[in-house]
């Protein structure tokens, strides 16, 4: 029986369309760097559902660490399929090239909904989410006879701002580091 896992996947273009932007990666998911094809799912699975967002196709890997990898977006989630690029660059980059790489990473991050909190020539701190308004939740908890306290505890545990730092090293490699949440 012939392997048809890549039968419906478009061939990667040298440059993805400017209007297409990769969908956000699920939080907390580390993308493994493998070239193994994704196993086909059963018919009627969640991957066959219609979703709003970018069309299935090859897009720059948002967490490739500067390796210029293309990762396949199936319309619902990133797959394990990657193409192109190299693991780590060993060629020194000029300051202008490093600034351009950082700029491209920041544009991708902004498209994913992250805000730039601070930026220097070769690094930036990005923020996702909104701070929890504890004063409002304390007032609501008092007025609801402590019932709102359950909601407040859940929001405090799962909400808040999450910070990441992106750094472009002297070789043009992009390093993402999670700084935690506040």
Secondary structure, 3 states (H helix, E strand, C coil): CCCCCCCCCCCCCCCCCCCCCCCCCCCCCCCCCCCCCCCCCCCCCHHHCCCCCCCCEEEECCCCCCCCCEEEECCCCEEEEEECCCCCCCCCCCHHHHHHHHHHHHHHHHHCCCEEEEECCCEEEEEECCCCCHHHHHHHHHHCCCCHHHHHHHHHHHCCCEEEEEEECCCCCEEEEEEEEC
